[in-house]
Amino acid sequence: MTSPKGEPTTDQGKAVVPRNTVTHGLTAKRWINPVEHHNYQTYLAALNQDYQPQTVMEQTLIEALADTKTRLDRS
């Protein structure tokens, strides 16, 4: 059941809401499962080996690229 604003009103519905971004969004704050985390680590290691970042900004960009690639690979 939802309120007039579309918000869940039951305890069960309220418990599900925080997980919506994990299930549906590219902006999820955590990995969906251990396999996805492993994929991120694999991409990160490969990118570090290929580009050998020398500065904090280069490392930040490498991490962002590995993160984005992992999220885009979600099925």
mmCIF file of the N, C-alpha and C atoms, coordinates in Angstrom:
data_MODEL
# 
_entry.id   MODEL 
# 
loop_
_atom_site.group_PDB 
_atom_site.id 
_atom_site.type_symbol 
_atom_site.label_atom_id 
_atom_site.label_alt_id 
_atom_site.label_comp_id 
_atom_site.label_asym_id 
_atom_site.label_entity_id 
_atom_site.label_seq_id 
_atom_site.pdbx_PDB_ins_code 
_atom_site.Cartn_x 
_atom_site.Cartn_y 
_atom_site.Cartn_z 
_atom_site.occupancy 
_atom_site.B_iso_or_equiv 
_atom_site.pdbx_formal_charge 
_atom_site.auth_seq_id 
_atom_site.auth_comp_id 
_atom_site.auth_asym_id 
_atom_site.auth_atom_id 
_atom_site.pdbx_PDB_model_num 
ATOM 1   N N  . MET A 1 1  ? 0.840  -1.165  0.000   1.00 0.00 ? 1  MET A N  1 
ATOM 2   C CA . MET A 1 1  ? 0.000  0.000   0.000   1.00 0.00 ? 1  MET A CA 1 
ATOM 3   C C  . MET A 1 1  ? 0.890  1.234   0.000   1.00 0.00 ? 1  MET A C  1 
ATOM 4   N N  . THR A 1 2  ? 0.452  2.283   -0.693  1.00 0.00 ? 2  THR A N  1 
ATOM 5   C CA . THR A 1 2  ? 1.221  3.513   -0.759  1.00 0.00 ? 2  THR A CA 1 
ATOM 6   C C  . THR A 1 2  ? 0.380  4.693   -0.306  1.00 0.00 ? 2  THR A C  1 
ATOM 7   N N  . SER A 1 3  ? 1.069  5.745   0.091   1.00 0.00 ? 3  SER A N  1 
ATOM 8   C CA . SER A 1 3  ? 0.398  6.977   0.483   1.00 0.00 ? 3  SER A CA 1 
ATOM 9   C C  . SER A 1 3  ? 0.018  7.744   -0.772  1.00 0.00 ? 3  SER A C  1 
ATOM 10  N N  . PRO A 1 4  ? -0.739 8.849   -0.648  1.00 0.00 ? 4  PRO A N  1 
ATOM 11  C CA . PRO A 1 4  ? -1.075 9.654   -1.829  1.00 0.00 ? 4  PRO A CA 1 
ATOM 12  C C  . PRO A 1 4  ? 0.155  10.161  -2.582  1.00 0.00 ? 4  PRO A C  1 
ATOM 13  N N  . LYS A 1 5  ? 1.273  10.292  -1.902  1.00 0.00 ? 5  LYS A N  1 
ATOM 14  C CA . LYS A 1 5  ? 2.512  10.741  -2.547  1.00 0.00 ? 5  LYS A CA 1 
ATOM 15  C C  . LYS A 1 5  ? 3.262  9.589   -3.213  1.00 0.00 ? 5  LYS A C  1 
ATOM 16  N N  . GLY A 1 6  ? 2.761  8.375   -3.094  1.00 0.00 ? 6  GLY A N  1 
ATOM 17  C CA . GLY A 1 6  ? 3.423  7.219   -3.688  1.00 0.00 ? 6  GLY A CA 1 
ATOM 18  C C  . GLY A 1 6  ? 4.450  6.575   -2.789  1.00 0.00 ? 6  GLY A C  1 
ATOM 19  N N  . GLU A 1 7  ? 4.510  7.003   -1.546  1.00 0.00 ? 7  GLU A N  1 
ATOM 20  C CA . GLU A 1 7  ? 5.465  6.438   -0.599  1.00 0.00 ? 7  GLU A CA 1 
ATOM 21  C C  . GLU A 1 7  ? 4.873  5.192   0.052   1.00 0.00 ? 7  GLU A C  1 
ATOM 22  N N  . PRO A 1 8  ? 5.701  4.196   0.358   1.00 0.00 ? 8  PRO A N  1 
ATOM 23  C CA . PRO A 1 8  ? 5.179  2.985   1.003   1.00 0.00 ? 8  PRO A CA 1 
ATOM 24  C C  . PRO A 1 8  ? 4.696  3.302   2.417   1.00 0.00 ? 8  PRO A C  1 
ATOM 25  N N  . THR A 1 9  ? 3.657  2.609   2.833   1.00 0.00 ? 9  THR A N  1 
ATOM 26  C CA . THR A 1 9  ? 3.115  2.819   4.177   1.00 0.00 ? 9  THR A CA 1 
ATOM 27  C C  . THR A 1 9  ? 3.288  1.601   5.071   1.00 0.00 ? 9  THR A C  1 
ATOM 28  N N  . THR A 1 10 ? 3.538  0.445   4.491   1.00 0.00 ? 10 THR A N  1 
ATOM 29  C CA . THR A 1 10 ? 3.717  -0.758  5.303   1.00 0.00 ? 10 THR A CA 1 
ATOM 30  C C  . THR A 1 10 ? 5.180  -0.907  5.696   1.00 0.00 ? 10 THR A C  1 
ATOM 31  N N  . ASP A 1 11 ? 5.433  -1.633  6.781   1.00 0.00 ? 11 ASP A N  1 
ATOM 32  C CA . ASP A 1 11 ? 6.815  -1.879  7.207   1.00 0.00 ? 11 ASP A CA 1 
ATOM 33  C C  . ASP A 1 11 ? 7.587  -2.624  6.129   1.00 0.00 ? 11 ASP A C  1 
ATOM 34  N N  . GLN A 1 12 ? 6.924  -3.565  5.468   1.00 0.00 ? 12 GLN A N  1 
ATOM 35  C CA . GLN A 1 12 ? 7.574  -4.335  4.406   1.00 0.00 ? 12 GLN A CA 1 
ATOM 36  C C  . GLN A 1 12 ? 7.977  -3.417  3.251   1.00 0.00 ? 12 GLN A C  1 
ATOM 37  N N  . GLY A 1 13 ? 7.075  -2.548  2.847   1.00 0.00 ? 13 GLY A N  1 
ATOM 38  C CA . GLY A 1 13 ? 7.377  -1.617  1.760   1.00 0.00 ? 13 GLY A CA 1 
ATOM 39  C C  . GLY A 1 13 ? 8.492  -0.662  2.109   1.00 0.00 ? 13 GLY A C  1 
ATOM 40  N N  . LYS A 1 14 ? 8.484  -0.169  3.343   1.00 0.00 ? 14 LYS A N  1 
ATOM 41  C CA . LYS A 1 14 ? 9.526  0.745   3.793   1.00 0.00 ? 14 LYS A CA 1 
ATOM 42  C C  . LYS A 1 14 ? 10.890 0.063   3.853   1.00 0.00 ? 14 LYS A C  1 
ATOM 43  N N  . ALA A 1 15 ? 10.917 -1.232  4.122   1.00 0.00 ? 15 ALA A N  1 
ATOM 44  C CA . ALA A 1 15 ? 12.175 -1.973  4.183   1.00 0.00 ? 15 ALA A CA 1 
ATOM 45  C C  . ALA A 1 15 ? 12.794 -2.165  2.804   1.00 0.00 ? 15 ALA A C  1 
ATOM 46  N N  . VAL A 1 16 ? 11.975 -2.184  1.775   1.00 0.00 ? 16 VAL A N  1 
ATOM 47  C CA . VAL A 1 16 ? 12.456 -2.426  0.413   1.00 0.00 ? 16 VAL A CA 1 
ATOM 48  C C  . VAL A 1 16 ? 13.049 -1.163  -0.215  1.00 0.00 ? 16 VAL A C  1 
ATOM 49  N N  . VAL A 1 17 ? 12.519 -0.016  0.110   1.00 0.00 ? 17 VAL A N  1 
ATOM 50  C CA . VAL A 1 17 ? 12.904 1.238   -0.539  1.00 0.00 ? 17 VAL A CA 1 
ATOM 51  C C  . VAL A 1 17 ? 14.411 1.494   -0.541  1.00 0.00 ? 17 VAL A C  1 
ATOM 52  N N  . PRO A 1 18 ? 15.127 1.328   0.573   1.00 0.00 ? 18 PRO A N  1 
ATOM 53  C CA . PRO A 1 18 ? 16.563 1.622   0.542   1.00 0.00 ? 18 PRO A CA 1 
ATOM 54  C C  . PRO A 1 18 ? 17.357 0.753   -0.430  1.00 0.00 ? 18 PRO A C  1 
ATOM 55  N N  . ARG A 1 19 ? 16.828 -0.402  -0.799  1.00 0.00 ? 19 ARG A N  1 
ATOM 56  C CA . ARG A 1 19 ? 17.545 -1.302  -1.718  1.00 0.00 ? 19 ARG A CA 1 
ATOM 57  C C  . ARG A 1 19 ? 17.246 -1.003  -3.179  1.00 0.00 ? 19 ARG A C  1 
ATOM 58  N N  . ASN A 1 20 ? 16.330 -0.096  -3.475  1.00 0.00 ? 20 ASN A N  1 
ATOM 59  C CA . ASN A 1 20 ? 15.964 0.175   -4.861  1.00 0.00 ? 20 ASN A CA 1 
ATOM 60  C C  . ASN A 1 20 ? 17.151 0.613   -5.705  1.00 0.00 ? 20 ASN A C  1 
ATOM 61  N N  . THR A 1 21 ? 17.982 1.510   -5.204  1.00 0.00 ? 21 THR A N  1 
ATOM 62  C CA . THR A 1 21 ? 19.109 1.965   -6.017  1.00 0.00 ? 21 THR A CA 1 
ATOM 63  C C  . THR A 1 21 ? 20.120 0.865   -6.244  1.00 0.00 ? 21 THR A C  1 
ATOM 64  N N  . VAL A 1 22 ? 20.257 -0.052  -5.302  1.00 0.00 ? 22 VAL A N  1 
ATOM 65  C CA . VAL A 1 22 ? 21.195 -1.161  -5.488  1.00 0.00 ? 22 VAL A CA 1 
ATOM 66  C C  . VAL A 1 22 ? 20.718 -2.042  -6.622  1.00 0.00 ? 22 VAL A C  1 
ATOM 67  N N  . THR A 1 23 ? 19.427 -2.278  -6.688  1.00 0.00 ? 23 THR A N  1 
ATOM 68  C CA . THR A 1 23 ? 18.863 -3.166  -7.689  1.00 0.00 ? 23 THR A CA 1 
ATOM 69  C C  . THR A 1 23 ? 18.744 -2.496  -9.048  1.00 0.00 ? 23 THR A C  1 
ATOM 70  N N  . HIS A 1 24 ? 18.401 -1.225  -9.065  1.00 0.00 ? 24 HIS A N  1 
ATOM 71  C CA . HIS A 1 24 ? 18.000 -0.594  -10.315 1.00 0.00 ? 24 HIS A CA 1 
ATOM 72  C C  . HIS A 1 24 ? 18.965 0.439   -10.871 1.00 0.00 ? 24 HIS A C  1 
ATOM 73  N N  . GLY A 1 25 ? 19.822 1.012   -10.065 1.00 0.00 ? 25 GLY A N  1 
ATOM 74  C CA . GLY A 1 25 ? 20.520 2.181   -10.548 1.00 0.00 ? 25 GLY A CA 1 
ATOM 75  C C  . GLY A 1 25 ? 22.001 2.041   -10.773 1.00 0.00 ? 25 GLY A C  1 
ATOM 76  N N  . LEU A 1 26 ? 22.496 2.866   -11.687 1.00 0.00 ? 26 LEU A N  1 
ATOM 77  C CA . LEU A 1 26 ? 23.928 2.967   -11.887 1.00 0.00 ? 26 LEU A CA 1 
ATOM 78  C C  . LEU A 1 26 ? 24.567 3.739   -10.746 1.00 0.00 ? 26 LEU A C  1 
ATOM 79  N N  . THR A 1 27 ? 23.743 4.388   -9.929  1.00 0.00 ? 27 THR A N  1 
ATOM 80  C CA . THR A 1 27 ? 24.271 5.205   -8.847  1.00 0.00 ? 27 THR A CA 1 
ATOM 81  C C  . THR A 1 27 ? 24.290 4.480   -7.508  1.00 0.00 ? 27 THR A C  1 
ATOM 82  N N  . ALA A 1 28 ? 24.109 3.173   -7.515  1.00 0.00 ? 28 ALA A N  1 
ATOM 83  C CA . ALA A 1 28 ? 24.125 2.410   -6.262  1.00 0.00 ? 28 ALA A CA 1 
ATOM 84  C C  . ALA A 1 28 ? 25.443 2.658   -5.535  1.00 0.00 ? 28 ALA A C  1 
ATOM 85  N N  . LYS A 1 29 ? 25.385 2.746   -4.238  1.00 0.00 ? 29 LYS A N  1 
ATOM 86  C CA . LYS A 1 29 ? 26.569 3.045   -3.436  1.00 0.00 ? 29 LYS A CA 1 
ATOM 87  C C  . LYS A 1 29 ? 27.412 1.818   -3.129  1.00 0.00 ? 29 LYS A C  1 
ATOM 88  N N  . ARG A 1 30 ? 26.888 0.639   -3.368  1.00 0.00 ? 30 ARG A N  1 
ATOM 89  C CA . ARG A 1 30 ? 27.636 -0.580  -3.067  1.00 0.00 ? 30 ARG A CA 1 
ATOM 90  C C  . ARG A 1 30 ? 27.448 -1.581  -4.206  1.00 0.00 ? 30 ARG A C  1 
ATOM 91  N N  . TRP A 1 31 ? 28.318 -2.580  -4.212  1.00 0.00 ? 31 TRP A N  1 
ATOM 92  C CA . TRP A 1 31 ? 28.236 -3.605  -5.245  1.00 0.00 ? 31 TRP A CA 1 
ATOM 93  C C  . TRP A 1 31 ? 27.075 -4.534  -4.943  1.00 0.00 ? 31 TRP A C  1 
ATOM 94  N N  . ILE A 1 32 ? 26.442 -5.031  -5.985  1.00 0.00 ? 32 ILE A N  1 
ATOM 95  C CA . ILE A 1 32 ? 25.267 -5.884  -5.830  1.00 0.00 ? 32 ILE A CA 1 
ATOM 96  C C  . ILE A 1 32 ? 25.635 -7.230  -5.223  1.00 0.00 ? 32 ILE A C  1 
ATOM 97  N N  . ASN A 1 33 ? 26.775 -7.773  -5.607  1.00 0.00 ? 33 ASN A N  1 
ATOM 98  C CA . ASN A 1 33 ? 27.180 -9.090  -5.113  1.00 0.00 ? 33 ASN A CA 1 
ATOM 99  C C  . ASN A 1 33 ? 28.709 -9.209  -5.164  1.00 0.00 ? 33 ASN A C  1 
ATOM 100 N N  . PRO A 1 34 ? 29.260 -10.267 -4.596  1.00 0.00 ? 34 PRO A N  1 
ATOM 101 C CA . PRO A 1 34 ? 30.717 -10.438 -4.597  1.00 0.00 ? 34 PRO A CA 1 
ATOM 102 C C  . PRO A 1 34 ? 31.320 -10.549 -5.997  1.00 0.00 ? 34 PRO A C  1 
ATOM 103 N N  . VAL A 1 35 ? 30.590 -11.089 -6.929  1.00 0.00 ? 35 VAL A N  1 
ATOM 104 C CA . VAL A 1 35 ? 31.102 -11.211 -8.306  1.00 0.00 ? 35 VAL A CA 1 
ATOM 105 C C  . VAL A 1 35 ? 31.322 -9.826  -8.903  1.00 0.00 ? 35 VAL A C  1 
ATOM 106 N N  . GLU A 1 36 ? 30.376 -8.927  -8.677  1.00 0.00 ? 36 GLU A N  1 
ATOM 107 C CA . GLU A 1 36 ? 30.512 -7.572  -9.193  1.00 0.00 ? 36 GLU A CA 1 
ATOM 108 C C  . GLU A 1 36 ? 31.717 -6.869  -8.549  1.00 0.00 ? 36 GLU A C  1 
ATOM 109 N N  . HIS A 1 37 ? 31.906 -7.072  -7.259  1.00 0.00 ? 37 HIS A N  1 
ATOM 110 C CA . HIS A 1 37 ? 33.065 -6.486  -6.588  1.00 0.00 ? 37 HIS A CA 1 
ATOM 111 C C  . HIS A 1 37 ? 34.358 -7.061  -7.167  1.00 0.00 ? 37 HIS A C  1 
ATOM 112 N N  . HIS A 1 38 ? 34.380 -8.355  -7.419  1.00 0.00 ? 38 HIS A N  1 
ATOM 113 C CA . HIS A 1 38 ? 35.551 -8.997  -8.036  1.00 0.00 ? 38 HIS A CA 1 
ATOM 114 C C  . HIS A 1 38 ? 35.822 -8.406  -9.421  1.00 0.00 ? 38 HIS A C  1 
ATOM 115 N N  . ASN A 1 39 ? 34.771 -8.197  -10.210 1.00 0.00 ? 39 ASN A N  1 
ATOM 116 C CA . ASN A 1 39 ? 34.932 -7.607  -11.543 1.00 0.00 ? 39 ASN A CA 1 
ATOM 117 C C  . ASN A 1 39 ? 35.567 -6.222  -11.446 1.00 0.00 ? 39 ASN A C  1 
ATOM 118 N N  . TYR A 1 40 ? 35.101 -5.423  -10.486 1.00 0.00 ? 40 TYR A N  1 
ATOM 119 C CA . TYR A 1 40 ? 35.677 -4.090  -10.285 1.00 0.00 ? 40 TYR A CA 1 
ATOM 120 C C  . TYR A 1 40 ? 37.166 -4.201  -9.972  1.00 0.00 ? 40 TYR A C  1 
ATOM 121 N N  . GLN A 1 41 ? 37.518 -5.093  -9.051  1.00 0.00 ? 41 GLN A N  1 
ATOM 122 C CA . GLN A 1 41 ? 38.922 -5.258  -8.679  1.00 0.00 ? 41 GLN A CA 1 
ATOM 123 C C  . GLN A 1 41 ? 39.770 -5.707  -9.876  1.00 0.00 ? 41 GLN A C  1 
ATOM 124 N N  . THR A 1 42 ? 39.213 -6.580  -10.705 1.00 0.00 ? 42 THR A N  1 
ATOM 125 C CA . THR A 1 42 ? 39.920 -7.057  -11.895 1.00 0.00 ? 42 THR A CA 1 
ATOM 126 C C  . THR A 1 42 ? 40.152 -5.925  -12.882 1.00 0.00 ? 42 THR A C  1 
ATOM 127 N N  . TYR A 1 43 ? 39.108 -5.132  -13.153 1.00 0.00 ? 43 TYR A N  1 
ATOM 128 C CA . TYR A 1 43 ? 39.252 -3.975  -14.056 1.00 0.00 ? 43 TYR A CA 1 
ATOM 129 C C  . TYR A 1 43 ? 40.267 -2.992  -13.501 1.00 0.00 ? 43 TYR A C  1 
ATOM 130 N N  . LEU A 1 44 ? 40.179 -2.731  -12.200 1.00 0.00 ? 44 LEU A N  1 
ATOM 131 C CA . LEU A 1 44 ? 41.079 -1.761  -11.579 1.00 0.00 ? 44 LEU A CA 1 
ATOM 132 C C  . LEU A 1 44 ? 42.535 -2.210  -11.705 1.00 0.00 ? 44 LEU A C  1 
ATOM 133 N N  . ALA A 1 45 ? 42.801 -3.465  -11.444 1.00 0.00 ? 45 ALA A N  1 
ATOM 134 C CA . ALA A 1 45 ? 44.170 -3.979  -11.550 1.00 0.00 ? 45 ALA A CA 1 
ATOM 135 C C  . ALA A 1 45 ? 44.682 -3.882  -12.989 1.00 0.00 ? 45 ALA A C  1 
ATOM 136 N N  . ALA A 1 46 ? 43.838 -4.239  -13.945 1.00 0.00 ? 46 ALA A N  1 
ATOM 137 C CA . ALA A 1 46 ? 44.244 -4.192  -15.355 1.00 0.00 ? 46 ALA A CA 1 
ATOM 138 C C  . ALA A 1 46 ? 44.513 -2.757  -15.802 1.00 0.00 ? 46 ALA A C  1 
ATOM 139 N N  . LEU A 1 47 ? 43.644 -1.839  -15.400 1.00 0.00 ? 47 LEU A N  1 
ATOM 140 C CA . LEU A 1 47 ? 43.843 -0.435  -15.777 1.00 0.00 ? 47 LEU A CA 1 
ATOM 141 C C  . LEU A 1 47 ? 45.096 0.145   -15.123 1.00 0.00 ? 47 LEU A C  1 
ATOM 142 N N  . ASN A 1 48 ? 45.343 -0.210  -13.873 1.00 0.00 ? 48 ASN A N  1 
ATOM 143 C CA . ASN A 1 48 ? 46.566 0.251   -13.210 1.00 0.00 ? 48 ASN A CA 1 
ATOM 144 C C  . ASN A 1 48 ? 47.803 -0.278  -13.912 1.00 0.00 ? 48 ASN A C  1 
ATOM 145 N N  . GLN A 1 49 ? 47.747 -1.521  -14.350 1.00 0.00 ? 49 GLN A N  1 
ATOM 146 C CA . GLN A 1 49 ? 48.887 -2.103  -15.058 1.00 0.00 ? 49 GLN A CA 1 
ATOM 147 C C  . GLN A 1 49 ? 49.081 -1.435  -16.418 1.00 0.00 ? 49 GLN A C  1 
ATOM 148 N N  . ASP A 1 50 ? 47.997 -1.219  -17.140 1.00 0.00 ? 50 ASP A N  1 
ATOM 149 C CA . ASP A 1 50 ? 48.084 -0.614  -18.472 1.00 0.00 ? 50 ASP A CA 1 
ATOM 150 C C  . ASP A 1 50 ? 48.570 0.839   -18.426 1.00 0.00 ? 50 ASP A C  1 
ATOM 151 N N  . TYR A 1 51 ? 48.024 1.636   -17.508 1.00 0.00 ? 51 TYR A N  1 
ATOM 152 C CA . TYR A 1 51 ? 48.275 3.082   -17.519 1.00 0.00 ? 51 TYR A CA 1 
ATOM 153 C C  . TYR A 1 51 ? 49.270 3.565   -16.475 1.00 0.00 ? 51 TYR A C  1 
ATOM 154 N N  . GLN A 1 52 ? 49.550 2.754   -15.466 1.00 0.00 ? 52 GLN A N  1 
ATOM 155 C CA . GLN A 1 52 ? 50.508 3.091   -14.419 1.00 0.00 ? 52 GLN A CA 1 
ATOM 156 C C  . GLN A 1 52 ? 50.356 4.551   -13.965 1.00 0.00 ? 52 GLN A C  1 
ATOM 157 N N  . PRO A 1 53 ? 49.229 4.870   -13.335 1.00 0.00 ? 53 PRO A N  1 
ATOM 158 C CA . PRO A 1 53 ? 48.981 6.257   -12.931 1.00 0.00 ? 53 PRO A CA 1 
ATOM 159 C C  . PRO A 1 53 ? 50.078 6.776   -11.993 1.00 0.00 ? 53 PRO A C  1 
ATOM 160 N N  . GLN A 1 54 ? 50.457 8.035   -12.211 1.00 0.00 ? 54 GLN A N  1 
ATOM 161 C CA . GLN A 1 54 ? 51.548 8.650   -11.449 1.00 0.00 ? 54 GLN A CA 1 
ATOM 162 C C  . GLN A 1 54 ? 51.065 9.698   -10.450 1.00 0.00 ? 54 GLN A C  1 
ATOM 163 N N  . THR A 1 55 ? 49.853 10.180  -10.607 1.00 0.00 ? 55 THR A N  1 
ATOM 164 C CA . THR A 1 55 ? 49.342 11.232  -9.728  1.00 0.00 ? 55 THR A CA 1 
ATOM 165 C C  . THR A 1 55 ? 48.033 10.784  -9.085  1.00 0.00 ? 55 THR A C  1 
ATOM 166 N N  . VAL A 1 56 ? 47.623 11.521  -8.082  1.00 0.00 ? 56 VAL A N  1 
ATOM 167 C CA . VAL A 1 56 ? 46.352 11.230  -7.421  1.00 0.00 ? 56 VAL A CA 1 
ATOM 168 C C  . VAL A 1 56 ? 45.204 11.365  -8.425  1.00 0.00 ? 56 VAL A C  1 
ATOM 169 N N  . MET A 1 57 ? 45.247 12.374  -9.268  1.00 0.00 ? 57 MET A N  1 
ATOM 170 C CA . MET A 1 57 ? 44.178 12.566  -10.244 1.00 0.00 ? 57 MET A CA 1 
ATOM 171 C C  . MET A 1 57 ? 44.135 11.413  -11.244 1.00 0.00 ? 57 MET A C  1 
ATOM 172 N N  . GLU A 1 58 ? 45.267 10.961  -11.712 1.00 0.00 ? 58 GLU A N  1 
ATOM 173 C CA . GLU A 1 58 ? 45.289 9.820   -12.622 1.00 0.00 ? 58 GLU A CA 1 
ATOM 174 C C  . GLU A 1 58 ? 44.703 8.584   -11.948 1.00 0.00 ? 58 GLU A C  1 
ATOM 175 N N  . GLN A 1 59 ? 45.051 8.340   -10.688 1.00 0.00 ? 59 GLN A N  1 
ATOM 176 C CA . GLN A 1 59 ? 44.511 7.191   -9.968  1.00 0.00 ? 59 GLN A CA 1 
ATOM 177 C C  . GLN A 1 59 ? 43.008 7.339   -9.775  1.00 0.00 ? 59 GLN A C  1 
ATOM 178 N N  . THR A 1 60 ? 42.555 8.543   -9.482  1.00 0.00 ? 60 THR A N  1 
ATOM 179 C CA . THR A 1 60 ? 41.123 8.799   -9.320  1.00 0.00 ? 60 THR A CA 1 
ATOM 180 C C  . THR A 1 60 ? 40.375 8.498   -10.614 1.00 0.00 ? 60 THR A C  1 
ATOM 181 N N  . LEU A 1 61 ? 40.930 8.904   -11.729 1.00 0.00 ? 61 LEU A N  1 
ATOM 182 C CA . LEU A 1 61 ? 40.295 8.643   -13.026 1.00 0.00 ? 61 LEU A CA 1 
ATOM 183 C C  . LEU A 1 61 ? 40.278 7.151   -13.349 1.00 0.00 ? 61 LEU A C  1 
ATOM 184 N N  . ILE A 1 62 ? 41.347 6.440   -13.021 1.00 0.00 ? 62 ILE A N  1 
ATOM 185 C CA . ILE A 1 62 ? 41.401 4.989   -13.234 1.00 0.00 ? 62 ILE A CA 1 
ATOM 186 C C  . ILE A 1 62 ? 40.320 4.305   -12.403 1.00 0.00 ? 62 ILE A C  1 
ATOM 187 N N  . GLU A 1 63 ? 40.170 4.707   -11.149 1.00 0.00 ? 63 GLU A N  1 
ATOM 188 C CA . GLU A 1 63 ? 39.141 4.129   -10.279 1.00 0.00 ? 63 GLU A CA 1 
ATOM 189 C C  . GLU A 1 63 ? 37.739 4.419   -10.808 1.00 0.00 ? 63 GLU A C  1 
ATOM 190 N N  . ALA A 1 64 ? 37.526 5.636   -11.291 1.00 0.00 ? 64 ALA A N  1 
ATOM 191 C CA . ALA A 1 64 ? 36.215 6.000   -11.840 1.00 0.00 ? 64 ALA A CA 1 
ATOM 192 C C  . ALA A 1 64 ? 35.911 5.186   -13.095 1.00 0.00 ? 64 ALA A C  1 
ATOM 193 N N  . LEU A 1 65 ? 36.917 4.950   -13.917 1.00 0.00 ? 65 LEU A N  1 
ATOM 194 C CA . LEU A 1 65 ? 36.727 4.158   -15.122 1.00 0.00 ? 65 LEU A CA 1 
ATOM 195 C C  . LEU A 1 65 ? 36.381 2.707   -14.786 1.00 0.00 ? 65 LEU A C  1 
ATOM 196 N N  . ALA A 1 66 ? 37.087 2.124   -13.831 1.00 0.00 ? 66 ALA A N  1 
ATOM 197 C CA . ALA A 1 66 ? 36.791 0.747   -13.411 1.00 0.00 ? 66 ALA A CA 1 
ATOM 198 C C  . ALA A 1 66 ? 35.391 0.662   -12.813 1.00 0.00 ? 66 ALA A C  1 
ATOM 199 N N  . ASP A 1 67 ? 35.017 1.654   -12.012 1.00 0.00 ? 67 ASP A N  1 
ATOM 200 C CA . ASP A 1 67 ? 33.689 1.703   -11.401 1.00 0.00 ? 67 ASP A CA 1 
ATOM 201 C C  . ASP A 1 67 ? 32.607 1.790   -12.480 1.00 0.00 ? 67 ASP A C  1 
ATOM 202 N N  . THR A 1 68 ? 32.790 2.687   -13.432 1.00 0.00 ? 68 THR A N  1 
ATOM 203 C CA . THR A 1 68 ? 31.798 2.878   -14.499 1.00 0.00 ? 68 THR A CA 1 
ATOM 204 C C  . THR A 1 68 ? 31.670 1.632   -15.362 1.00 0.00 ? 68 THR A C  1 
ATOM 205 N N  . LYS A 1 69 ? 32.793 1.028   -15.714 1.00 0.00 ? 69 LYS A N  1 
ATOM 206 C CA . LYS A 1 69 ? 32.771 -0.190  -16.528 1.00 0.00 ? 69 LYS A CA 1 
ATOM 207 C C  . LYS A 1 69 ? 32.013 -1.301  -15.812 1.00 0.00 ? 69 LYS A C  1 
ATOM 208 N N  . THR A 1 70 ? 32.261 -1.459  -14.512 1.00 0.00 ? 70 THR A N  1 
ATOM 209 C CA . THR A 1 70 ? 31.582 -2.495  -13.737 1.00 0.00 ? 70 THR A CA 1 
ATOM 210 C C  . THR A 1 70 ? 30.070 -2.255  -13.722 1.00 0.00 ? 70 THR A C  1 
ATOM 211 N N  . ARG A 1 71 ? 29.662 -1.012  -13.500 1.00 0.00 ? 71 ARG A N  1 
ATOM 212 C CA . ARG A 1 71 ? 28.231 -0.687  -13.451 1.00 0.00 ? 71 ARG A CA 1 
ATOM 213 C C  . ARG A 1 71 ? 27.558 -0.852  -14.819 1.00 0.00 ? 71 ARG A C  1 
ATOM 214 N N  . LEU A 1 72 ? 28.263 -0.508  -15.879 1.00 0.00 ? 72 LEU A N  1 
ATOM 215 C CA . LEU A 1 72 ? 27.680 -0.669  -17.223 1.00 0.00 ? 72 LEU A CA 1 
ATOM 216 C C  . LEU A 1 72 ? 27.544 -2.129  -17.624 1.00 0.00 ? 72 LEU A C  1 
ATOM 217 N N  . ASP A 1 73 ? 28.341 -2.989  -17.016 1.00 0.00 ? 73 ASP A N  1 
ATOM 218 C CA . ASP A 1 73 ? 28.261 -4.419  -17.314 1.00 0.00 ? 73 ASP A CA 1 
ATOM 219 C C  . ASP A 1 73 ? 27.101 -5.114  -16.626 1.00 0.00 ? 73 ASP A C  1 
ATOM 220 N N  . ARG A 1 74 ? 26.368 -4.400  -15.778 1.00 0.00 ? 74 ARG A N  1 
ATOM 221 C CA . ARG A 1 74 ? 25.201 -5.027  -15.113 1.00 0.00 ? 74 ARG A CA 1 
ATOM 222 C C  . ARG A 1 74 ? 24.194 -5.463  -16.146 1.00 0.00 ? 74 ARG A C  1 
ATOM 223 N N  . SER A 1 75 ? 23.644 -6.619  -15.934 1.00 0.00 ? 75 SER A N  1 
ATOM 224 C CA . SER A 1 75 ? 22.649 -7.141  -16.891 1.00 0.00 ? 75 SER A CA 1 
ATOM 225 C C  . SER A 1 75 ? 21.248 -6.782  -16.482 1.00 0.00 ? 75 SER A C  1 
# 
